[in-house]
Amino acid sequence: MKVDVVSPDKTLFSGELSLVKVPGLDGSFEILDHHAPLVSILGKGEIKLLGANKNEQRIAIKGGVIEVSNNEVKILID
């Protein structure tokens, strides 16, 4: 799936991933390929980005919003 992680200053990540784990307000949740459409507010925590080759990247956030639609994930963070 195509994933973009954007802060007010710059794009922190843009590329293809197999899994995204984000901190929701009521607990963390994961997004996989072809996830159902979703819009949610994110809390303070860490975004985990996992590529098909199992390379992992983590981004600390203070909060934000995630939108999932048509196998694309857009994460806007503080």
FIKOLZA-1660 file (N, C-alpha, C; in steps of 0.1 Angstrom, whole numbers, plus 5000, padded with zeros to 4 digits):
% residues 78
   i   px   py   pz ch aa at
   1 5008 4988 5000  A  M  N
   1 5000 5000 5000  A  M CA
   1 5009 5012 5000  A  M  C
   2 5004 5023 4995  A  K  N
   2 5011 5036 4994  A  K CA
   2 5009 5043 5007  A  K  C
   3 5020 5048 5013  A  V  N
   3 5019 5055 5026  A  V CA
   3 5026 5068 5025  A  V  C
   4 5020 5079 5030  A  D  N
   4 5026 5092 5032  A  D CA
   4 5025 5096 5046  A  D  C
   5 5036 5100 5052  A  V  N
   5 5036 5106 5066  A  V CA
   5 5041 5120 5064  A  V  C
   6 5033 5130 5068  A  V  N
   6 5036 5144 5065  A  V CA
   6 5034 5152 5078  A  V  C
   7 5044 5161 5081  A  S  N
   7 5044 5170 5092  A  S CA
   7 5041 5184 5086  A  S  C
   8 5039 5194 5094  A  P  N
   8 5037 5208 5088  A  P CA
   8 5049 5213 5080  A  P  C
   9 5061 5208 5084  A  D  N
   9 5073 5212 5077  A  D CA
   9 5078 5205 5065  A  D  C
  10 5075 5191 5065  A  K  N
  10 5081 5183 5054  A  K CA
  10 5074 5169 5054  A  K  C
  11 5077 5162 5043  A  T  N
  11 5073 5148 5042  A  T CA
  11 5083 5139 5049  A  T  C
  12 5079 5132 5059  A  L  N
  12 5088 5123 5066  A  L CA
  12 5090 5110 5060  A  L  C
  13 5079 5105 5053  A  F  N
  13 5080 5092 5046  A  F CA
  13 5070 5092 5035  A  F  C
  14 5074 5086 5024  A  S  N
  14 5065 5084 5012  A  S CA
  14 5070 5071 5005  A  S  C
  15 5062 5061 5005  A  G  N
  15 5066 5049 4998  A  G CA
  15 5056 5037 5000  A  G  C
  16 5060 5025 4996  A  E  N
  16 5052 5013 4997  A  E CA
  16 5055 5006 5010  A  E  C
  17 5045 5002 5017  A  L  N
  17 5047 4994 5030  A  L CA
  17 5037 4983 5030  A  L  C
  18 5040 4973 5039  A  S  N
  18 5031 4962 5041  A  S CA
  18 5023 4963 5054  A  S  C
  19 5028 4972 5063  A  L  N
  19 5021 4974 5076  A  L CA
  19 5024 4987 5082  A  L  C
  20 5014 4994 5088  A  V  N
  20 5015 5006 5095  A  V CA
  20 5008 5005 5108  A  V  C
  21 5015 5007 5119  A  K  N
  21 5009 5007 5133  A  K CA
  21 5010 5021 5138  A  K  C
  22 4998 5026 5143  A  V  N
  22 4997 5039 5148  A  V CA
  22 4991 5040 5162  A  V  C
  23 4994 5050 5169  A  P  N
  23 4987 5052 5182  A  P CA
  23 4974 5059 5182  A  P  C
  24 4963 5052 5183  A  G  N
  24 4950 5058 5183  A  G CA
  24 4947 5064 5197  A  G  C
  25 4937 5071 5198  A  L  N
  25 4933 5077 5211  A  L CA
  25 4929 5066 5221  A  L  C
  26 4924 5055 5217  A  D  N
  26 4919 5045 5226  A  D CA
  26 4929 5032 5225  A  D  C
  27 4940 5034 5220  A  G  N
  27 4950 5023 5218  A  G CA
  27 4955 5022 5204  A  G  C
  28 4966 5015 5202  A  S  N
  28 4972 5014 5189  A  S CA
  28 4965 5004 5180  A  S  C
  29 4966 5007 5167  A  F  N
  29 4960 4998 5157  A  F CA
  29 4968 4997 5145  A  F  C
  30 4966 4986 5137  A  E  N
  30 4975 4984 5125  A  E CA
  30 4966 4985 5112  A  E  C
  31 4973 4989 5102  A  I  N
  31 4967 4990 5089  A  I CA
  31 4975 4981 5080  A  I  C
  32 4968 4972 5073  A  L  N
  32 4974 4963 5063  A  L CA
  32 4969 4966 5049  A  L  C
  33 4975 4959 5039  A  D  N
  33 4971 4961 5025  A  D CA
  33 4956 4959 5024  A  D  C
  34 4949 4968 5016  A  H  N
  34 4935 4967 5013  A  H CA
  34 4926 4969 5025  A  H  C
  35 4931 4977 5035  A  H  N
  35 4923 4979 5047  A  H CA
  35 4910 4987 5043  A  H  C
  36 4899 4985 5050  A  A  N
  36 4887 4993 5048  A  A CA
  36 4889 5007 5050  A  A  C
  37 4882 5016 5043  A  P  N
  37 4883 5030 5045  A  P CA
  37 4882 5034 5059  A  P  C
  38 4890 5044 5064  A  L  N
  38 4890 5048 5078  A  L CA
  38 4896 5062 5079  A  L  C
  39 4890 5070 5088  A  V  N
  39 4896 5083 5093  A  V CA
  39 4896 5082 5108  A  V  C
  40 4908 5086 5114  A  S  N
  40 4909 5085 5128  A  S CA
  40 4919 5096 5133  A  S  C
  41 4916 5100 5146  A  I  N
  41 4926 5109 5153  A  I CA
  41 4936 5100 5160  A  I  C
  42 4949 5105 5159  A  L  N
  42 4960 5098 5165  A  L CA
  42 4964 5105 5178  A  L  C
  43 4969 5097 5188  A  G  N
  43 4974 5103 5200  A  G CA
  43 4989 5103 5200  A  G  C
  44 4994 5107 5212  A  K  N
  44 5009 5107 5213  A  K CA
  44 5014 5093 5214  A  K  C
  45 5025 5091 5207  A  G  N
  45 5031 5078 5206  A  G CA
  45 5041 5076 5195  A  G  C
  46 5041 5064 5188  A  E  N
  46 5051 5061 5178  A  E CA
  46 5044 5054 5166  A  E  C
  47 5047 5059 5154  A  I  N
  47 5042 5052 5142  A  I CA
  47 5053 5042 5138  A  I  C
  48 5048 5030 5136  A  K  N
  48 5057 5019 5131  A  K CA
  48 5054 5017 5116  A  K  C
  49 5065 5017 5108  A  L  N
  49 5063 5015 5094  A  L CA
  49 5071 5003 5090  A  L  C
  50 5065 4993 5084  A  L  N
  50 5071 4980 5081  A  L CA
  50 5070 4978 5066  A  L  C
  51 5082 4976 5059  A  G  N
  51 5082 4974 5045  A  G CA
  51 5081 4959 5042  A  G  C
  52 5079 4956 5029  A  A  N
  52 5078 4942 5025  A  A CA
  52 5090 4934 5028  A  A  C
  53 5102 4940 5028  A  N  N
  53 5114 4933 5031  A  N CA
  53 5117 4933 5046  A  N  C
  54 5107 4936 5054  A  K  N
  54 5108 4937 5069  A  K CA
  54 5117 4948 5075  A  K  C
  55 5121 4957 5066  A  N  N
  55 5128 4969 5072  A  N CA
  55 5117 4977 5080  A  N  C
  56 5122 4982 5091  A  E  N
  56 5113 4989 5101  A  E CA
  56 5118 5003 5103  A  E  C
  57 5108 5012 5103  A  Q  N
  57 5111 5026 5107  A  Q CA
  57 5101 5030 5117  A  Q  C
  58 5105 5039 5127  A  R  N
  58 5096 5044 5137  A  R CA
  58 5097 5059 5137  A  R  C
  59 5085 5065 5139  A  I  N
  59 5085 5080 5140  A  I CA
  59 5077 5084 5152  A  I  C
  60 5083 5091 5161  A  A  N
  60 5076 5096 5173  A  A CA
  60 5066 5108 5169  A  A  C
  61 5054 5107 5175  A  I  N
  61 5045 5118 5172  A  I CA
  61 5038 5123 5184  A  I  C
  62 5033 5135 5184  A  K  N
  62 5025 5141 5195  A  K CA
  62 5010 5140 5193  A  K  C
  63 5006 5136 5180  A  G  N
  63 4992 5135 5177  A  G CA
  63 4991 5137 5162  A  G  C
  64 4979 5135 5156  A  G  N
  64 4977 5137 5142  A  G CA
  64 4964 5131 5138  A  G  C
  65 4963 5128 5125  A  V  N
  65 4951 5123 5118  A  V CA
  65 4956 5112 5108  A  V  C
  66 4949 5101 5106  A  I  N
  66 4951 5092 5096  A  I CA
  66 4939 5090 5087  A  I  C
  67 4941 5088 5074  A  E  N
  67 4931 5085 5065  A  E CA
  67 4935 5074 5056  A  E  C
  68 4926 5064 5055  A  V  N
  68 4929 5052 5047  A  V CA
  68 4918 5051 5036  A  V  C
  69 4922 5050 5023  A  S  N
  69 4912 5050 5013  A  S CA
  69 4919 5044 5000  A  S  C
  70 4913 5035 4993  A  N  N
  70 4918 5029 4981  A  N CA
  70 4933 5025 4982  A  N  C
  71 4936 5018 4992  A  N  N
  71 4949 5012 4995  A  N CA
  71 4960 5023 4996  A  N  C
  72 4956 5035 5000  A  E  N
  72 4965 5046 5003  A  E CA
  72 4963 5051 5017  A  E  C
  73 4974 5053 5024  A  V  N
  73 4973 5058 5038  A  V CA
  73 4980 5072 5038  A  V  C
  74 4973 5081 5044  A  K  N
  74 4978 5095 5046  A  K CA
  74 4978 5098 5061  A  K  C
  75 4990 5101 5066  A  I  N
  75 4991 5104 5080  A  I CA
  75 4996 5118 5082  A  I  C
  76 4989 5127 5088  A  L  N
  76 4993 5141 5090  A  L CA
  76 4996 5142 5105  A  L  C
  77 5008 5146 5109  A  I  N
  77 5012 5146 5123  A  I CA
  77 5016 5160 5128  A  I  C
  78 5016 5161 5141  A  D  N
  78 5020 5173 5147  A  D CA
  78 5035 5173 5149  A  D  C
% end
